Amino acid sequence: MKTNKDYTVSFMHYGNITVPKGTILTHETAMGKDENIHFVSDLRWIKTSYPDIANILHHDLYYHGIDVPKEFVDYTD
């Protein structure tokens, strides 16, 4: 499962963050699998898209997550 188009969201104190099309997502949460959740799983795009804040943004995305709405999700993989 991955994003089917770019998804822009206001994230914490960073302002707007854009998750690129094709980013891998997961249903895994801290409490187990939830089919209603589409968390960003692949964070490699952060280094190229946000190089000045990559380390701290990676940390916050890893621990807080972004839940992508289902209309931005491609389930065909």
C-alpha positions as CSV (number, residue, x, y, z in Angstrom):
1,M,0.0,0.0,0.0
2,K,1.3,3.4,-0.9
3,T,0.3,7.0,-1.6
4,N,-1.5,7.5,-4.9
5,K,-0.6,11.2,-5.1
6,D,1.2,13.8,-3.0
7,Y,-0.4,14.4,0.4
8,T,0.2,17.7,2.1
9,V,-0.6,18.1,5.8
10,S,0.2,20.6,8.6
11,F,2.4,18.6,10.9
12,M,3.2,19.7,14.4
13,H,5.2,22.9,14.4
14,Y,6.8,22.3,11.0
15,G,3.9,23.7,9.0
16,N,3.0,22.0,5.8
17,I,4.8,18.7,5.0
18,T,4.2,16.9,1.7
19,V,4.4,13.2,1.6
20,P,5.3,12.3,-2.0
21,K,3.3,10.0,-4.3
22,G,4.5,6.4,-4.0
23,T,5.4,6.6,-0.3
24,I,4.9,3.2,1.4
25,L,2.3,3.1,4.1
26,T,1.4,0.6,6.9
27,H,-1.5,-0.4,9.0
28,E,0.8,-1.1,12.0
29,T,0.2,1.1,15.1
30,A,1.6,1.0,18.6
31,M,-1.4,-1.1,19.6
32,G,-1.2,-3.5,16.7
33,K,-2.7,-3.6,13.2
34,D,-5.6,-1.3,12.4
35,E,-7.0,-1.4,8.8
36,N,-8.4,2.1,9.3
37,I,-4.9,3.6,9.8
38,H,-2.5,4.4,6.9
39,F,0.7,5.5,8.6
40,V,3.7,6.7,6.6
41,S,6.2,3.8,6.8
42,D,9.0,4.8,4.4
43,L,10.7,8.0,5.6
44,R,13.6,8.1,3.1
45,W,12.1,11.0,1.2
46,I,12.7,13.3,4.2
47,K,16.4,13.8,3.5
48,T,15.9,15.0,0.0
49,S,12.7,17.0,0.5
50,Y,13.6,18.6,3.9
51,P,17.4,18.5,4.2
52,D,17.6,21.4,6.7
53,I,15.3,19.7,9.3
54,A,15.7,16.0,8.2
55,N,17.0,14.6,11.5
56,I,14.4,16.1,13.8
57,L,11.6,15.7,11.3
58,H,12.5,12.0,10.8
59,H,12.4,11.5,14.6
60,D,9.0,13.2,14.9
61,L,7.4,11.3,12.0
62,Y,8.8,8.0,13.3
63,Y,7.3,8.6,16.8
64,H,4.2,10.6,16.1
65,G,3.3,9.4,12.5
66,I,1.2,10.9,9.8
67,D,-2.1,9.1,9.1
68,V,-2.8,9.4,5.3
69,P,-6.5,9.6,4.4
70,K,-7.8,6.7,2.4
71,E,-8.5,8.8,-0.7
72,F,-4.7,9.2,-1.0
73,V,-4.0,5.5,-0.7
74,D,-3.3,3.0,-3.5
75,Y,-4.2,-0.5,-2.1
76,T,-3.1,-2.5,-5.3
77,D,0.4,-3.6,-4.1
